[in-house]
Amino acid sequence: MPDLLARHRAVMPKWMTLYYDEPIEIVSGKGCRVVDSTGKSYLDFFAGILTNMIGYDIPEVKEAVERQLATGVVHTSTLYLIRGQVELAEKIARLSGIPNAKVFFTNSGTEANETALLLATYARGTDQVLAMRQSYHGRSFGAISVTSNRAWKNNSLSPLNVHFLHGADRHLPQFRGMSDEEYIAACVADLRHVLATVAAGKVAALIAEPIQGVGGFTMAPDGLFAAYKEVLDEEGILFISDEVQTGWGRTGSAFFGIQNHGVTPDMITFAKGIGNGFAVGGVVARGDLMDAPHAIGLSTFGGNPIAMTAANATLDYVLDHDLQANAARMGDIIIPGLREAARRLPIVGDVRGKGLMFAIDLVDPATREPSPPLAARFMEETKKRGLLVGKGGLYGHTVRMAPPLTLSEEEAREGLGIIVAALEAINDEAR
């Protein structure tokens, strides 16, 4: 392992972060568990950044991909008809609730968001875009421009004119203590003020994550985006819901995260979990928006036969096994359990989540200020105890977790026990 780490550092960029003081190499997996190169087993509560959505070594996905491989056709490009692409697009268009929807497939969430931004700016004839504070939408030039987290932005240059809104920042002093209704009213008033002051003429779209991923699973109260959309509709501004992390039933209470707000957006971007490890991304949008651009377009690898086969099998598995309901049930075990433990642990600043998407903020027990060192310590402690988790948040003090949607009750309780034990150990150290 030290040799592989040295080789990694010699040829990979410094900004490619690795978890843990001693990074691990995952060599096998089954269900919700993985094994590293030393033979140590872990319960996986991060799922390759929410990508191994239904777990590892799933027969239905594996066998479907093997059947496609047996045909000898791994790639054709979108210049030819691809049956699996059409079938998956039909399913996604139906599930989206978007009227007359059409779908374009890419390889990643970054590409999906770039496509949606292109469609919106083309349709509206303007480079002005609204986005949310603390957001993350990808690593490309345009996606970074609508990202609002300094740790993930390399420069201030942008192909877009972006204005950032409130909505997931209730920790700020001006919002602290507000009810949901008061906070929504304050955010809507701010949106109107942005449109009246800094926005010059037409605005193309608002792009927003229903639950912010890299932002630490921070989220707007249900109903905020419905209130925002009333204002957007007055101005003809389009709404893009970035569902790269929140889609496919993960929140438990809705199939797409934006549906928790009672909103049908103009576009939904997706990626990660739908391929269960295979590279799949895309945009589902109103047909008039998708059809509008006049230039020829294609995607060499987006929607390729292998990825489409995996994605069709994954989505069918999610629907056939009602994994949205399972996400709700398992979340109802884990999130209340974390909140109960948090009441006696001063290092926990907040617990939040929906379904199988939940997070813990670690804070200094004396000052209550965000504590990135305690979050790093938690990562090491859970690793030692056989649990993989993720990290994020605006201040780097948030531990975020999103197990596969196939998580069993026994595994949910096991993971909860490890988390609480790790928190207790760190809390005792911090006294």
C-alpha positions in Angstrom: 0.0 0.0 0.0 2.8 2.6 0.8 4.2 1.8 -2.7 0.9 2.4 -4.4 0.4 5.6 -2.5 3.9 6.8 -3.5 3.2 5.9 -7.2 -0.2 7.7 -6.9 1.4 10.9 -5.7 4.1 10.8 -8.4 1.7 10.8 -11.3 -1.7 12.2 -10.0 -2.3 15.9 -9.3 -1.9 17.2 -5.8 -5.5 18.5 -5.8 -6.9 14.9 -6.1 -7.8 14.4 -2.5 -7.5 11.1 -0.7 -9.4 10.1 2.4 -7.6 9.0 5.6 -4.1 9.3 7.0 -3.4 5.9 5.4 -5.5 5.8 2.2 -7.2 2.5 1.4 -7.5 0.5 -1.9 -10.9 -1.1 -2.2 -10.5 -4.4 -4.1 -13.9 -6.2 -3.7 -17.4 -5.6 -2.6 -20.8 -7.3 -2.1 -24.1 -5.8 -1.0 -23.3 -2.9 1.2 -19.8 -4.0 2.2 -16.4 -3.6 0.6 -12.9 -5.1 1.4 -9.6 -3.3 1.1 -6.3 -4.7 -0.1 -5.3 -5.7 3.5 -8.4 -7.9 3.8 -10.3 -5.5 6.1 -14.0 -5.3 5.6 -16.1 -2.1 5.8 -19.8 -1.3 5.9 -20.0 1.4 3.2 -22.0 4.4 4.2 -20.7 6.6 1.3 -21.2 4.3 -1.7 -18.5 5.8 -3.9 -19.9 9.3 -3.4 -23.6 8.1 -3.7 -22.8 6.2 -6.9 -23.0 2.6 -5.9 -26.7 3.2 -5.3 -27.8 -0.4 -5.0 -24.6 -1.8 -3.6 -21.9 -4.0 -5.0 -22.0 -7.2 -7.1 -25.7 -7.0 -7.8 -26.6 -10.0 -10.0 -29.3 -8.2 -12.0 -26.9 -5.5 -13.1 -23.9 -7.8 -13.6 -25.8 -10.3 -15.7 -27.3 -7.5 -17.9 -23.9 -6.0 -18.5 -22.4 -9.4 -19.3 -25.2 -10.1 -21.8 -24.4 -6.8 -23.6 -20.6 -7.5 -23.5 -21.3 -10.9 -25.1 -22.7 -9.2 -28.2 -19.3 -7.6 -28.8 -20.8 -4.1 -28.9 -19.4 -1.9 -26.2 -19.6 1.3 -28.2 -21.4 2.7 -31.2 -21.9 6.5 -30.5 -25.1 8.4 -30.7 -24.8 8.6 -34.5 -26.7 5.2 -34.4 -29.8 4.0 -32.7 -29.2 2.6 -29.3 -32.2 0.6 -28.0 -31.1 0.7 -24.3 -30.8 4.5 -24.6 -34.3 4.9 -25.9 -35.7 2.6 -23.3 -34.0 4.4 -20.4 -35.0 7.8 -21.8 -38.6 6.7 -21.9 -38.5 5.6 -18.2 -36.8 8.8 -17.0 -39.1 11.1 -19.0 -42.1 9.4 -17.4 -40.6 9.5 -13.9 -39.6 13.2 -14.2 -43.1 14.5 -14.4 -41.8 17.1 -16.9 -44.4 17.6 -19.7 -43.3 16.4 -23.2 -39.9 15.6 -21.7 -36.8 14.6 -23.8 -33.5 13.2 -22.5 -29.9 13.7 -23.4 -27.2 11.4 -21.9 -23.7 12.4 -20.8 -21.0 10.7 -18.8 -21.1 12.7 -15.6 -23.0 15.2 -13.5 -20.6 18.0 -14.5 -21.5 17.4 -18.2 -25.2 17.2 -17.4 -25.1 20.6 -15.7 -23.1 22.1 -18.5 -25.8 20.8 -20.9 -28.6 22.3 -18.8 -26.9 25.6 -18.6 -26.4 25.7 -22.3 -30.1 24.9 -22.9 -31.2 27.6 -20.5 -28.9 30.4 -21.7 -29.8 29.5 -25.3 -33.5 29.6 -24.7 -33.4 32.8 -22.8 -30.7 34.6 -24.8 -28.8 35.7 -21.7 -25.8 34.6 -19.7 -27.3 35.5 -16.3 -27.9 32.6 -14.0 -29.1 32.3 -10.4 -27.5 29.7 -8.1 -27.5 28.9 -4.4 -24.9 29.8 -1.8 -22.8 26.8 -0.6 -23.7 24.9 -3.9 -21.5 22.5 -5.9 -22.3 21.6 -9.5 -19.1 20.1 -10.9 -15.5 20.8 -11.8 -15.7 22.2 -15.3 -15.5 25.9 -16.2 -19.2 26.6 -16.4 -20.1 24.2 -13.5 -17.5 25.9 -11.2 -19.0 29.3 -12.0 -22.3 28.3 -10.5 -20.6 26.6 -7.5 -20.6 28.7 -4.3 -17.9 27.1 -2.1 -14.5 28.6 -2.1 -12.7 25.3 -1.4 -13.9 24.0 -4.8 -13.3 27.2 -6.9 -10.0 27.7 -8.6 -10.6 31.2 -10.0 -13.2 33.9 -10.4 -13.3 33.8 -14.2 -16.7 32.6 -15.5 -18.5 32.1 -18.8 -21.7 33.1 -16.9 -22.9 36.1 -15.0 -24.0 34.4 -11.7 -25.9 35.7 -8.7 -26.1 33.6 -5.6 -29.2 33.2 -3.4 -29.9 32.3 0.2 -31.8 29.1 1.0 -29.5 26.6 2.7 -27.7 28.9 5.1 -30.0 29.1 8.2 -26.9 29.0 10.4 -26.2 32.7 9.6 -27.0 35.1 12.4 -29.7 37.0 10.3 -31.7 33.8 9.9 -31.0 31.9 13.1 -34.2 31.2 15.1 -36.5 31.8 12.2 -39.4 29.4 11.6 -39.5 27.7 8.1 -42.2 30.2 7.1 -40.2 33.2 8.2 -37.0 31.9 6.5 -38.8 31.2 3.2 -40.3 34.7 3.3 -36.9 36.2 3.9 -35.3 34.2 1.1 -38.1 35.1 -1.4 -37.7 38.8 -0.5 -33.9 38.5 -1.1 -34.6 36.8 -4.5 -36.9 39.7 -5.5 -34.2 42.2 -4.3 -31.5 40.4 -6.4 -33.7 40.6 -9.5 -34.4 44.3 -8.8 -30.8 45.3 -8.2 -27.9 43.2 -9.6 -29.7 41.3 -12.4 -29.6 43.3 -15.6 -32.6 42.4 -17.7 -33.4 38.7 -18.4 -32.1 35.9 -16.3 -31.8 32.4 -17.9 -32.3 30.0 -15.0 -32.0 29.1 -11.3 -29.9 26.0 -10.8 -30.2 24.4 -7.4 -29.6 21.1 -5.5 -32.6 20.1 -3.5 -30.1 18.9 -0.9 -26.6 20.2 -1.3 -24.0 17.4 -1.7 -20.6 18.9 -1.2 -22.3 21.6 0.9 -22.7 19.0 3.6 -26.3 17.8 2.9 -27.6 21.2 3.9 -31.1 21.8 2.5 -33.8 24.4 2.1 -36.9 23.9 4.1 -39.6 22.1 2.0 -41.6 24.6 0.1 -38.8 27.1 -0.5 -38.3 26.2 -4.1 -42.1 26.3 -4.7 -42.0 29.9 -3.4 -39.0 30.7 -5.5 -40.7 29.2 -8.6 -43.6 31.6 -8.3 -41.2 34.5 -8.6 -39.2 32.8 -11.4 -42.4 32.2 -13.4 -43.3 35.9 -13.2 -40.0 36.6 -15.0 -40.0 33.6 -17.3 -36.9 32.3 -15.6 -36.3 28.6 -16.0 -35.6 26.2 -13.1 -33.0 23.5 -13.2 -33.0 20.9 -10.4 -29.6 19.3 -9.9 -30.5 15.8 -8.8 -27.1 14.2 -9.2 -27.1 13.2 -5.6 -30.8 13.5 -4.6 -32.5 11.4 -7.3 -33.9 7.9 -7.6 -35.7 7.8 -4.3 -32.8 8.5 -2.0 -34.6 11.0 0.1 -37.3 8.4 0.9 -40.1 11.0 0.8 -39.9 11.7 -3.0 -38.4 10.0 -6.1 -36.6 13.3 -7.1 -35.5 15.6 -4.3 -37.3 18.6 -5.8 -40.7 16.8 -5.5 -40.4 17.4 -1.7 -41.1 21.1 -2.5 -44.1 20.3 -4.7 -42.3 21.6 -7.8 -41.9 20.3 -11.4 -38.8 21.9 -12.8 -38.1 22.8 -16.4 -35.0 20.5 -16.3 -33.5 17.8 -14.1 -29.9 16.9 -14.2 -28.8 13.4 -13.0 -25.8 11.1 -12.8 -24.0 9.0 -10.1 -26.4 6.4 -8.7 -28.4 5.7 -11.9 -25.4 3.7 -13.3 -24.5 2.0 -10.0 -20.9 2.5 -10.8 -21.0 2.8 -14.6 -20.6 6.3 -16.0 -24.0 7.7 -16.7 -25.3 11.3 -16.6 -27.9 13.3 -18.3 -30.6 16.0 -18.6 -34.3 15.5 -18.8 -36.0 18.7 -20.0 -39.1 20.1 -21.6 -39.1 19.0 -25.2 -39.2 22.6 -26.5 -36.0 23.4 -24.5 -34.2 20.3 -25.5 -35.0 20.7 -29.2 -34.3 24.4 -29.5 -30.5 24.7 -30.1 -29.8 25.0 -33.9 -26.3 23.5 -34.0 -25.6 19.8 -34.5 -24.8 17.9 -31.3 -23.9 14.5 -30.1 -22.1 12.6 -27.3 -19.4 10.2 -28.2 -19.6 8.2 -25.0 -22.8 9.5 -23.4 -25.6 6.9 -23.6 -23.2 4.1 -24.7 -24.7 0.5 -24.8 -22.8 -0.7 -21.7 -23.8 2.3 -19.5 -27.4 2.2 -20.7 -27.6 -1.5 -20.0 -26.3 -1.0 -16.4 -28.6 2.0 -15.9 -31.7 0.3 -17.1 -31.0 -2.7 -14.8 -30.3 -0.4 -11.9 -33.4 1.7 -12.4 -35.6 -1.4 -12.8 -34.1 -2.8 -9.6 -34.9 0.4 -7.7 -38.5 0.4 -8.9 -39.1 -3.3 -8.6 -37.8 -3.4 -5.0 -39.4 -0.1 -4.0 -36.1 1.2 -2.7 -37.5 4.6 -2.1 -39.7 3.1 0.7 -36.6 1.3 2.0 -34.7 4.5 2.1 -37.5 6.1 4.2 -37.6 3.1 6.6 -33.8 2.9 7.1 -33.6 6.7 7.5 -36.3 6.6 10.2 -33.9 4.3 12.1 -30.7 6.1 11.6 -31.6 9.8 11.7 -33.6 9.8 15.0 -30.9 7.6 16.5 -28.3 10.2 15.6 -30.4 13.0 17.0 -31.0 11.2 20.3 -27.2 10.6 20.7 -26.4 14.3 19.7 -28.3 15.6 22.7 -25.6 14.2 25.1 -22.6 14.9 22.8 -21.4 18.5 22.8 -19.2 17.9 19.8 -22.3 17.5 17.6 -23.5 20.8 16.2 -26.3 19.5 14.0 -27.9 16.3 12.6 -29.9 16.6 9.4 -31.1 14.5 6.5 -33.8 12.8 4.6 -34.0 9.1 4.0 -30.6 7.6 3.3 -28.9 11.0 3.0 -27.8 12.3 6.4 -25.0 14.4 7.9 -23.5 15.4 11.2 -21.7 18.7 11.9 -18.8 18.5 14.3 -18.1 21.5 16.4 -15.7 22.6 19.2 -17.5 21.7 22.4 -16.4 25.0 24.1 -17.0 27.5 21.3 -19.5 25.7 19.2 -17.5 26.8 16.1 -17.1 24.4 13.2 -14.3 21.9 13.8 -12.6 20.4 10.7 -10.1 18.6 12.9 -12.9 16.7 14.7 -14.5 15.8 11.4 -11.1 14.4 10.3 -10.8 12.5 13.6 -14.3 11.0 13.1 -13.2 9.8 9.7 -10.3 7.9 11.2 -12.3 6.5 14.1 -15.1 5.1 11.9 -12.5 3.7 9.5 -10.9 1.9 12.4 -14.3 0.5 13.4 -15.1 -0.7 9.9 -17.4 2.0 8.5 -16.7 4.2 5.4 -18.2 7.7 5.5 -17.8 11.0 3.6 -16.8 14.5 4.4 -18.0 18.0 3.2 -19.6 21.2 4.3 -18.7 24.8 3.7 -16.3 24.8 6.6 -15.1 21.2 6.2 -16.6 20.1 9.5 -19.4 18.0 8.2 -19.5 14.2 7.9 -22.0 13.1 5.3 -23.4 9.6 4.7 -25.5 8.0 2.0 -25.5 4.2 2.1 -26.7 2.1 -0.8 -30.5 2.1 -1.0 -30.5 -1.7 -0.4 -29.3 -1.2 3.2 -30.9 -3.7 5.6 -32.3 -2.9 9.0 -29.5 -5.0 10.6 -26.9 -3.0 8.6 -28.6 0.3 9.5 -28.4 -0.4 13.2 -24.8 -1.7 12.9 -23.8 1.6 11.1 -25.7 3.7 13.6 -23.9 1.9 16.5 -20.5 2.5 14.9 -21.3 6.2 14.3 -22.5 6.7 17.9 -19.5 4.8 19.4 -17.1 6.9 17.3 -18.8 10.1 18.4 -18.7 9.1 22.0 -14.9 8.3 21.8 -14.1 11.6 20.2 -16.4 13.5 22.6 -14.5 12.0 25.6 -11.2 13.0 24.0 -12.4 16.6 23.5 -13.4 17.2 27.1 
